[in-house]
Amino acid sequence: MADPSELLSVLVALEFVVMSVVVLLLVPLDVALPVIPLLVVFLLALQLYRS
């Protein structure tokens, strides 16, 4: 089983990814553009954690 702090980190990253996708869908792209690089970083981190 995963360490509790590790699980909390994964949940925070997942929450950021979900909220970023919602923001990208709801606001204009030029406003949400600064969120995209961090979204990609968290997506890659979650993918590496999964594998």
Sequence and secondary structure as in RCSB ss.txt:
>XXXX:A:sequence
MADPSELLSVLVALEFVVMSVVVLLLVPLDVALPVIPLLVVFLLALQLYRS
>XXXX:A:secstr
   HHHHHHHHHHHHHHHHHHHHHHHS HHHHTTHHHHHHHHHHHHHHHH 
